[in-house]
Amino acid sequence: MRAKEQFSCGIVIVAAGRGERAGSPQDGPKQYRPIGGRPVISHTLDVFATWPREKTIVVVIHPDDEALFEQALDCVSGDTTAISWVHGGATRQLSVLAGLKALETSGITQVMIQDAVRPFIDHALLDRCLSALIDGADAALPAIAVADTLKRGSADGRVIETVSRAGLFAAQTPQCFRFEPILVAHTQAAASSRSDFTDDASIAEWAGLPVTLVEGSVDNIKLTLKRDIAMADEKLSRNSLPDVRTGNGYDVHQLIDGDGVTLCGVFIPHDQKLLGHSDADVALHALTDALLATCGAGDIGDHFPPSDPQWKGAASRIFLEHAARIVRAHGGTIMNADVSLIAEAPKVGPHRLAMRENLASMLGISLDRCSVKATTNEKIGFVGRREGIAAIATATVVYAGGGK
């Protein structure tokens, strides 16, 4: 066994196939079909992107799939700065070689080769493969001992014999290697016109590289058929928690002499008015911020700066409806909007229903999902002195597919 060497990991994700066995070609290649609200390959990339190791990731894609890949990359929750892509070849074997060549000048010492359609790998499996390489293995193959009874059949569909399963293993990915030897082996295999290898470990075996078995994972299944994709989607949908987000907003505006205030889009006659660049609807401003908070889209001032003269005197429903569109563009469904007004006057109660109806209309949700409440400040502070009105708003939004 060689002495332990410095570990610098490259990762090749093979994603250039057409997935004919998955059926429904109109649905696109299987690596881009949705499971749990995101493309299959996004789940696979998540595991590597969040693996706490230094790595360089190259994804090998079909030339026709650039747009699909960019969309899938947007759905990856981990750091994607280490991910790049290259075009693959006519076979999986040639695609892997393209990925290896893309890493040739990166200075890596080891490489992991992973099928894009194995989304249920985990960090523990990657760590086991890493340990085998660091301990000096030329190649590490995650595998599961065969549990089913095996039969050899004839061309006419009859059983010829029962095959002993002793010492038999089902190979998985990532298949892991010292970089230089597997690059040489793949290059030699391509030069010899051999195209009958079923995986990268078989190329290593052909080249005389010893392959070490590593404990695989029963969850690390390959999505091959249409039913596999359906089962994976069901599994993720069943096990995933709903992405429910709550945003809060707060706003306050000064009261000055005037003829009335606008709250939740309802004008209420009063001996004062709210001072602001727009119509100063403190309630809608707070609710706008609450909605924007659910998808990290900044605040009302980012979208409608008070220094911009086009918003002078503008109706604040423009701001709220804009925030609602942003939420929906991020995959959000607005579930509830709650506004609390803090003011000594005017009385809100007589106008509460009209305010709720306005919120329902602006947000496109039912009336029972809109709440408006009011309280005084017991004559304490600037509100108690009738110097201003404050509003606190809470928005609840459910996002599909992690809000991506």
N, C-alpha and C positions, 0 to 999 in steps of 0.2 A: 504494500500500500504506500502511495506517495505521501510525502509530508503535506500537512494542510496548507492551502494557498489562500491568497487574498480572494474574497468573494466579490464579484461584480456581475450582477445578473442582467441578462437580456431576456425578454419574453416575446415570443412570436405567437400571435393569435391568428389562427387560420380561418378566414371568413370569406373565401372567394368562390365557394361552391354554389351550385344552383338549387340543391335540395330537392331533386326530382321525386324522391320517395316520400316526401311530405305532402304530395298531392297539391291540388288547387294552385297551379302556377300563377293565376291571377292575383293571389295573395302575396306574391313575391317570395324571395329566398327565405328559408326558414329562420336564418339567423337574425332577420329583421322583423319577424312576426311578433306580435305582442303577447307577453305573458305577465300577469300581474300589472298590466297597464303600461309596460315598457318593452322595447325590443329585447329579444333573447340576448343579443350580444351586449346590451347595456348591463345586464345582470352579471355576465361573465367579466366584463371590464371592471365593474365595481369591485369585485373581489381582489383583482390585481392592483387597481388604483389605490385601494385602502390598505393593502398589505404593507406593514411598516418596515419595508426594506428599500434600500436604494435600487432602482431598476430603470431600465429603458424598455419601453413597450412599442413593438411594431405590429400593426394590424395589417394582414394581407387581404385585400379586398378585390372584388371583380371590378373591371373598368366601368361597368354600367351602374355600379352601386355607390358612387361617390356621394350623391345627395342623401341616399338612405343612411350611409355611414355617418355623415355630418349630423343628421337628425338624431341618430342613436347616441352619438357622442354627447349631445346636449342633455341626454337623459341620464348620464353617468353622475352619480352623487360624489364620487371621490375626485381627487386631484387628477386632471387630465393633461397637465403640462408635459408629462413624460411620454405621452402617446403620440405616435406618428403613424402614417400608413403608406403602403406601397401596393402596386397592382400585382396580382397573382398570375399564375400560369394556367395551362390547359388542364393540369391534374393537381391533386393535392400535393403530390411529391414536388412538383415544380414550384408550387406556391410557397411551400416551406423553404425551398432553396432561395427563392426571392427574398423571403423574410430574413434568412440567415445572412445573405449578402448585404442586406440593408444595415445589418449590425456589425459588419466586418471591420469597420474603422472606429467603432465606438469604444474599444478597449475593454469589452466585457470578457470575463473568463468562463462563465457558465451561461447556459440558455435553457429556458423552459419553453416547450412547444405545446400549445393548448388549442383544442377545438373550440371554436366560438360557440358551438351549440351544446356545451357542457356548462350550464349556468350555475350548477349547484356545488361547485368546488368550494372549499373553505380554507381559511388561513392555516388551520392545523395540518391539512394535507400538504400545502405548500411548504410549511416548515419541515415536515418529514422528508420531503424531497430535497430541500435545501441541506438538511443535516447529512443526508447520504452523500451529496456532492462535496460538501466541506470535509467529510471524513475520507475522501479520496476516491469515491466511485467515479468511473468514466461515464456511466449512465445510470439513471434511477428511473424505474418504471413503476408507477402506482398500479396495483392490481388487486383483484379480489379472487380468492379461491373459488373455483367452480363448485356450486352446490347441487345443481340439477344432474340427474342421470343423463348421460350422453349416449346417443344411438348413431350408428353409421348407416345411412340408407343407400339403396340402389337407385338406378335411373328410373326404374318402374315403380318407385315408391314403397319398396319393401325394406324391412330392417335386415341389415346384414349381420350386425354385431352390436353388442354393448361395449362402449369404449370406457375404459377405466378413467375415472376423473382424478385419480391420485396424481398430484404434482401439476395439475392443470389450473391455469389462472386466466381470468378475463382482464385484458389490458385496458387501462384508462389513460387519460391525459390530466395534467401536463406531463409529458415525457421529457426528462431532464438530462442534460449532457454537459460535459466539458465542451466549450465552444469550438475550439480548433479541430478536434477529432471529428465532431459530427458535421462540421462544414466540409471537411475533406471527404468524409464518407458520402454525403449528399452530392457533392460535386462529381465524385467518381461514379456514383450510381447514375447520374444524368449522362455522363460521358459514355457509359456502357450501354445506354439505351434501355436499361432496366426500368420498367414502369409497373412491375407487379408487386411491389412492396405494399403491405397493408397499413403499416405505421412506421414511425421513425425508429422505433426500437428494432424493427426487423432490418432496417438499413444498417444500424449499428452492429447488429449480429453478423450481417453479411460482410461488414468491413473488419470483423474480428474484435470489436470492442465488447468487453464484458458488461452485461447489463444486470444491475442489482435490483431485486424486487423490493418495493416499499409498500407498506400497508395502504391500500386505497380506501375509498369510501363508498358505502352502499348507496349514498345519496347522489354520487357523482355520475349520474346517468347521461347518456348522449341522446339528444332529441332528434330522432331519425324520421319517425312517421308522424302523420297529422295527429293521430291520437296521442302521441307523446307530448306534442305541443299543447293539446287540450288539457291533458292531465297536469302538465306543469303550470298552466294558467290557473286551473282549479286549485292546485296546491298553494300557490302564492296568494290567490284571492282569499282562500280560507284562512291562511295563517297570518296575513298582513293586517296590521292595525289601520283603521281609517285615518287619513291625514286631515285631522280637524285642527284648524288654527284660529286663534282668537287675537284680534287686534284692538288696541285701546287708543283713543284720541282725546285730547283736551284742548280747549280753546277759550279765550276770554276776550271780550271787546268792551271798550269804554262806553258809558252812556253819556250823552250830551243832550241839550235841549232840542226837541224835535216834535214830530207828530205821530211817531209810531215805530215799532220794531218788526223785523221779519225773522221768524223762527220756524225752522223746518219748512220754509217756503210759504208760510202763512203770514200775511201782514196783520198786525194787531195794533189798532189805534192806541196811542199812549202819549204822554206829555214829554217823552224823551225818545231819542233814537240811538242806535248803535253806530259808533264811529268805526269806519273801515274803508279800505280801498275798493272793495266790491260792495255788495249789499250788506256785508257784515253779519250774515246769518251764522251766528256762532255755533248753532246746533249742526248745521250741515258741514261746517268746517271741521268740527271735531270728528264727525262720522266719516268724512273723507279721509282723514288721517288714519282712522281705525281700519278702514278697508285697505289702504295702501300698506299698512303695517303687516297684513297677513301674507304678503308676498315680497316683502323687503323692497318696496318700490319708492322709498323715500317719503316725503311729506308734501303737503299741499303747496308749500312755498317753492319746492323744487319744480313743480309742474305749472304753477300759476304765480310767479313772483310778483309781489305787490309793487315792484318798481316798473312793471310793464304796464303802460297806459291802456292797453287794450282791455284790461280787466277792471278798469275803473267803473264802478257802479254795476258790474256784471252780476247776474243772478247766480247764486251759489249752487243751484241745481246743476249747472254746467260742470262744476268741480266734482260733485258727487257722482254724476253719471259717467264722467271720465274715469274716475277711480273704479267704478263698477266694471267698465270695459276692460281695464287693465287686469283686474282680478279674473275675469272670464278668459282673457287671453292667456293667462297662466294656468288655465285648467280649473279655476275655482268656481264653486257653486255657493252663492250667498245664502246662508241658512237663517240668519237672524241679525237684526239691527236694533240696538237699544240706546236711547239717548236720555240722559238726565240733565235737566236744566236747573241751574241754581240762580234764582232771582227773587228779589222782594216784590217786584211788579214788572210787567202786568201779570194778571192771572192767566195761567196756561190751560187750566182745566176745560173751559168752554171751547177751546180750539184743539184739544188733544186728538180727537177723531180725524179732523181735517189734516193735522200734521202727520198722523200715521198713514192716512191715505196717500199723502204726498210721498212719503218714504217708500211705500209699496210701489207706487208708480215709477219713481226714479230708479229703484233698484230692481224692478221686475220680479218682485216676490209677493207672496200673499200677505194680507193685512195682519193675520195672526202672527206673522214673523217680525212685525214692527212694533216697537214699544217706545212710548214717550212718557217720561215722568218729570215731575217738577217739585222743587222744594225751595224753601227760603234759607237764608243763612243766619236766621234768628237775629237779624240786625247787627251782625258782627262783621267786621272787615269791610273791604271795598264793596262787596255785594250788599252787605247790610246797610251801608250808607247810600245805596242806590247809585254807586259810581260806575258799575259795570255789571254784565251778565256773564256767567261762566257755563260751560257745557262739558260733560264727560260722555263719551260714546264708546260702545263696545260692539264689534262686529264679529260674527262667527261665520267661517268659511270652510267648506270641505273641498280639498284639492284631490284631483285624480292623478294617479301615477306619481306620487311624491311631489306634486305641484310643479312638475317639469312641463 
